[in-house]
Amino acid sequence: MSFEMFTQIIPLKYLIIYIIGINVIGFFAMFIDKQKAKRGTWRIPEKTLFILTLLGGGIGTISGMYLFRHKTRKLYFTIGFPVILISEASLIIYWILN
């Protein structure tokens, strides 16, 4: 499916709203998890944070990770989140250009 066909099914406006929304959710998920870690209460599962990143929230989760200094000592977050973001961006750019 070409990008033009996709944007006929889902208008670009809604796609942009989705991307902004999932990144805001990812950002606040990192904030909430950091606050819960400080208090020693129930935490957001790491799997959930990765799912938010995979769903397009990479910018939000990475921003939250470094702004709140949360999960920055865990290599699979400091490497995993950027790898997911770069992979998704590369695939999208490739898809748009072809």
N, C-alpha and C positions, 0 to 999 in steps of 0.2 A: 504494500500500500504506500502510495506516495504521500509526501507531506501535504500537498494540495488537497488530496482526497480526504486525508485525516482532518484537516481544518474545515472541510465541508461538513463532516460528521460532528466534530467538536470545535466550535468557533475558537479562534485564537484568544479572544477575550477571556473565555472560561478556563482555558489552559493556563494563562497567566495568573488568573485568580487562584487556581489550584496550586501552582508552584509557590506563590507568595504564602498561601495558607499553610501548606505542608512545611514550609521553612519556618514560619512563625511557631507552629506546633512543635517542631524539632528543637527550636531555640528554647522555648519555655519548658519542654521536657527535660532538657539539660539543667535548666535553672531549678526546676522542682526537685529533680533527683539530687542535685547538690545540696539543697536545703534539707532534704530528708536524710542525706548522709551526715550532715552536721548534727542533726537531732538524734540520729541512730534509730529512725523509724523505718517503716516499710519503704522499699525502694522500687523504682521503675526497673523492670528486668532489662538486662543488657541487650537481649534479643529484640526487645521493643525499640530500643534506641537505634539498633542496626536496621530494623524494618522501616522506621521513619526515614532513615538515610536512603535506603533502597527505593522508597516511594517518591524520592525527589527532594527530600529535605536536607541534603548534604550541606548546603550553605548555612542553614540554620543550626544544625547540630554541631558543625565544626566551629561556627562562631560562638555558640554557647559553651562548647568545650574549652576554648581558650579564654573567653571573657570571664567565665566563672571558675577557671582552673579546675575543671572537673574531668576526670578520666585521662588526664594528660600523661600520667605515668604508665598507662597501660598501652603497650605497643600495638595491640590489635585495634585500638581506637585511633591512635595517632597515625597509624599507617592505613588502617581499614577504611575509615571515613573518607580521607582524601582519594584513595584508590577508587572507591565507589563513585565519588563525585566526578573525578576525571574520566572514568569509564563511561558514565552516563552522558556527560557532556560530549565526549568524543563520538559516541554512538548517535546522539541527536544531531550533531553537526554533520556527520557522515550521511545520515538519513535525509537531512534538509538539502544537502548539496547534490544528492543523487536522485 
